[in-house]
Amino acid sequence: MKKISLLLLIISIFLNAYTQTKVTSNDSREAPLFDNDKHDKHEYIKDESKVSFICECKDVTYIKTDKVTGNIKADSRETLIITNDGGKTGFNVTVSRRQETIILSIVATGEENFINDEDKMCVVFNDGTKIKLMNVGKFNYNPMFTIYLGNNYGNKNKLETFKSKEIKTLRVQNSHGYFEKNLTSLQSKILMKTFECLDNI
């Protein structure tokens, strides 16, 4: 009887892991939408049309409260990988909140160029809207592009645009020109929800 119960438990755990909701990148890479208290490695599927997206803040953000200071640290639950060649080149995108500031960080992968402290990023939305933002980070070889959004930086209206419109293209200026990637609708929806959730904390 104990062996049967153990077997049923193992089967149940397997089925639960197998049916976990996932999100994908535009090169068909799939990543699970995490539970609140764990982070897993990326997994992969080939057909993004089979992936469902649950629009809840717990699926796209991770919030932690400092036990001593009571300060809240909030981040996107995982790095959004935007690539079409298996990750050899592309963007790794994260969104965070520190106090009243929303921070968008974009790291270009597979590129040897550097980012200057006054380089700009152009964001094109699906409805044709375009906005330009300047890097607030320092000169770096990562190359990482950083943007601060919120009332403190006079661009609350641009934050509202990120919350309400799907991004079509990201173009980041660099030392030799620019990096550019297109987002899938699913990736855009994930970013929209992430901005919304972090801004409403």
C-alpha positions, 0 to 999 in steps of 0.5 A, a space after each residue: 500500500 505504501 509503495 502504491 501511495 509513493 508511486 501516485 505521489 511521484 506521478 502527481 509531482 511529474 504531472 504538475 511540473 509538466 503542465 507548468 505555465 510558460 512564456 517564450 522568447 521570439 526564437 521559441 525559447 520557453 521559460 516557466 512562469 515562476 511560483 512566488 518563492 522559487 526560480 528555475 532555469 529556462 526550458 524550451 518549446 517550439 510553438 509559441 501559439 500553444 503558450 497561455 499567458 496569465 495576467 497576474 502580478 505574481 506571474 511577472 514580478 517578485 517582491 521582497 521586503 527587508 525584515 530590518 528596514 521594511 524597504 520593498 525590493 521589487 523586480 521582474 520575476 525573470 530576465 526577458 530574453 529577446 533573440 532570434 538566434 538561440 541567444 547568441 545575440 539579443 537583449 536581456 531585459 529586466 525591470 525593477 522598482 527602487 523606492 519611487 523609481 522604475 528602472 529598465 535595464 537592457 543588456 545586449 548579448 553577443 556584442 563587443 561594442 560599448 555603451 556611452 553615458 549619453 547614448 539613446 534608445 528608441 522604442 517603437 510601439 505597435 501603434 506607431 508611437 515612438 519615444 526616445 530615452 537617454 542612458 542614465 548609466 555610466 560608460 560600460 563594456 557590458 554593454 548595458 543600457 539603463 533608464 529611470 522612469 517616474 515623476 522624479 525624472 519628469 517622464 511619468 508620461 513615458 512610463 504610462 506609455 510602457 504600461 499601456 502599449 505593446 512594444 514592437 522594436 527596441 533600438 539601442 545606440 552604441 559605439 558603432 551604431 545600434 543594436 535592434 530587436 523586435 519583440 513578439 506580442 507575448 513578450 510585449 504583453 509581459 513587459 506591459 504587465 510588469 511595468 503596470 505591476 511595479 508602478 502600482 506597488 
